[in-house]
Amino acid sequence: MSDYDYDLFVIGAGSGGVRSGRLAAQLGKRVGVAEESLPGGTCVVRGCVPKKYLVYGADFGEAIEKSKGFGWSVENVTFDWGTLRDNIQTEVNRLSGIYSTILEKNGADLFRERAELVDAHTIRLCKSGVTKTAETILIAVGGSPWSPNIKGIEHAIVSDDIFHLPEQPKRMLIIGGGYIACEFAGVFAGLGTDVIQAYRGGRLLNGFDAEVRDEVGALQKRNGIDTRFNISPTEIRKTDGGFIVAFSDGSKIGTDCVLMATGRRPKTDTLGVKAAGVDVDSNGAVKVDKFSRTTQPNIYAVGDVTNRINLTPVAIREGAAFIETVYKDNPTAFDHDNIASAVFTRPPVGTCGISEGEARKRYGDDVTVYTTSFRPMKNVLSGSEHRCFMKVITQGKKEIVIGVHLVGDDSAEMIQMVGIAIKAKLTKADFDSTCAVHPTIAEEIVTLKPRELNKTTVVT
Ligand code: NDP
């Protein structure tokens, strides 16, 4: 046994930290974990989980409305924000409790306070002032919303605040074109708020396949979201009736609530990384090697604080790989390629592998693209105009599938399965030899035809 208080001290009880702490404790290691907020981290407390419940909330509203075409009579439908908000918080608290229990039941000590690094082996617990030492330290503190420093920025809220809004805003202005901006625009429009989404670029979801970006632009409009492009906010002014936001092009937008969804940054500002000899990049992300080891050999980092791929399941896998490497004598580097993910617009996006633009950059003409767009049968009777878009990208003569991009109902569910096929390096012939399940949306993915060459638009 080492002379340290703990074999492992984990800073941050989010997805990556809890998984790592639990696995180490199950191996008989002496584990300490510190968390300044509720255990569970961004995903459980102020991200994926409560967000998905809001998406379901908005989807129920749409389902009620659209059920008329299926013979239902629905009169006097109302929505109560307070009920949904409070029910979500109850569930968040339940899940957070499970996270604490998982750690404690496995013998880890959970400190419910902020921790900072003092040196390479010492952690200070900020509320109690106690210091603890550890042979190995894992930084898993995640990230937090970042906003540009414009005049009046204190009047804006960020995604953390959304889940606690006292009232549902009648009008909401969302700044940004990324995951969070697109998802919350869809949620609040679905709940009945008048939403304007203002983005500094020309197409939503930077980094995604160009056709997906166009589809998402179209579906936001179909959901009644007023999307404005190529504008950045310069000032937020409070008025008697709400806020007025001024933009770079001279335009002004009046609203009841301004949500800044302009990205997230790793939470390393006051963590003591320098004192511990841990290097960070210009965004504050902890620099790590493929085994998640920082520049200080006994300190590791996983999850959003490393700003690799900022998704919960990735943090969990990085944590599990860290345990293999450090405690099982099995150096393991988590493979960050071909990770399936979803954007919970309404309907959602599912994506795995590379975009067409990236495929053409890497492989030039040695790429074949298959697409389809159709109105799912549910939407015909319901009168919904939403469509399903599917795109499969293959490479080489063998036509290995290197990218699948879906926009439409159930895309998030479908992409998880498709992710297995991409990870297994299956070919278009494998897809085609798979018999369809009828009648489903997913069956279209095994019957796709090549997009005619003259229609190919390559946009990166
Ligand atoms: P994103 O990076 O996805 O989007 C940030 C947006 O803000 C971009 O549109 C960006 O523009 C814009 N922006 C940045 N700086 C400024 C500025 N100074 N003025 C105006 N606009 C600005 O970040 P999010 O916060 O939406 O999400 C963070 C991460 O969290 C995601 O990347 C994802 O990894 C994760 N996440 C995953 C979800 C999921 O899996 N469903 C859901 C939510 C979050 P530009 O595009 O031009 O850079």
Residues whose N, C-alpha, C, O or C-beta is under 5 A from the ligand:
A	BS01	NDP	P148 G176 G177 G178 Y179 I180 A181 R200 G201 N206 S232 A261 T262 G263 R264 N310 L311 A342 V343 F344
